Amino acid sequence: MITTSTALSNKERLEKAWQAFQAVQQLQEDRLAWGINHVNLYVENVDGDWLENWGEDEEEELGEKLMMIKESGSRGIENQKSNCAS
């Protein structure tokens, strides 16, 4: 039974490796066919202002997550205090 799951695992890993190889091969073919413009096939909005805005969304999301953690942490402390006082 263990060898069957191992064989499937090896088969799955081989399939993933084969898919990765095919993707790399396609990238190389596109690079040879399109030159530097092959980037447009793989990257959305290459000529946009993404570089100027790099990280802004992540900073906002991080700030929101930190506020949620802070709020949930302070609620947890308040609950612990009220449980101790009871």
C-alpha positions as CSV (number, residue, x, y, z in Angstrom):
1,M,0.0,0.0,0.0
2,I,2.8,2.4,0.8
3,T,4.5,1.7,-2.5
4,T,1.3,2.6,-4.4
5,S,1.1,6.0,-2.7
6,T,4.8,6.6,-3.3
7,A,4.4,5.6,-6.9
8,L,1.5,8.1,-7.4
9,S,3.5,10.7,-5.6
10,N,6.5,10.1,-7.9
11,K,4.1,10.1,-10.9
12,E,2.6,13.4,-9.8
13,R,6.0,15.0,-9.2
14,L,7.1,13.8,-12.7
15,E,4.0,15.3,-14.2
16,K,4.6,18.7,-12.5
17,A,8.2,18.6,-13.6
18,W,7.1,17.9,-17.2
19,Q,4.6,20.8,-17.1
20,A,7.3,23.1,-15.8
21,F,9.6,22.0,-18.6
22,Q,7.0,22.6,-21.2
23,A,6.3,26.1,-19.8
24,V,10.0,27.0,-19.9
25,Q,10.2,25.6,-23.4
26,Q,7.3,27.8,-24.5
27,L,8.8,30.8,-22.8
28,Q,12.0,30.2,-24.7
29,E,10.2,29.8,-28.0
30,D,8.2,33.0,-27.4
31,R,11.4,34.8,-26.6
32,L,13.1,33.7,-29.8
33,A,10.0,34.5,-31.9
34,W,9.0,37.8,-30.3
35,G,12.3,39.1,-28.9
36,I,12.0,41.6,-26.0
37,N,8.3,42.0,-26.8
38,H,7.7,38.5,-25.5
39,V,7.2,40.1,-22.1
40,N,3.9,41.5,-23.3
41,L,2.6,37.9,-23.6
42,Y,3.3,37.2,-20.0
43,V,3.0,40.5,-18.1
44,E,-0.1,42.6,-17.9
45,N,0.3,46.4,-18.2
46,V,4.0,46.4,-18.8
47,D,4.0,50.0,-19.9
48,G,1.8,51.2,-17.0
49,D,2.7,52.9,-13.8
50,W,3.1,49.7,-11.8
51,L,6.7,50.4,-10.8
52,E,5.7,53.8,-9.3
53,N,2.9,52.1,-7.3
54,W,4.9,49.0,-6.3
55,G,4.1,47.9,-2.8
56,E,1.4,50.5,-2.0
57,D,-1.4,47.9,-2.0
58,E,0.7,45.6,0.1
59,E,1.4,48.3,2.7
60,E,-2.3,49.1,2.9
61,E,-3.2,45.5,3.4
62,L,-0.5,45.0,6.0
63,G,-1.8,48.1,7.9
64,E,-5.3,46.7,7.9
65,K,-4.1,43.3,9.0
66,L,-2.1,44.8,11.8
67,M,-5.1,46.8,13.0
68,M,-7.3,43.7,13.0
69,I,-4.7,41.8,15.0
70,K,-4.3,44.7,17.4
71,E,-8.1,45.0,17.9
72,S,-8.6,41.2,18.4
73,G,-5.6,41.2,20.8
74,S,-7.1,44.0,22.9
75,R,-10.5,42.2,22.9
76,G,-8.8,39.1,24.1
77,I,-7.1,41.0,27.0
78,E,-10.4,42.6,28.0
79,N,-12.1,39.2,28.0
80,Q,-9.3,37.8,30.2
81,K,-9.6,40.7,32.6
82,S,-13.4,40.2,32.9
83,N,-13.0,36.5,33.4
84,C,-10.5,37.1,36.2
85,A,-12.8,39.6,37.9
86,S,-15.7,37.2,37.9
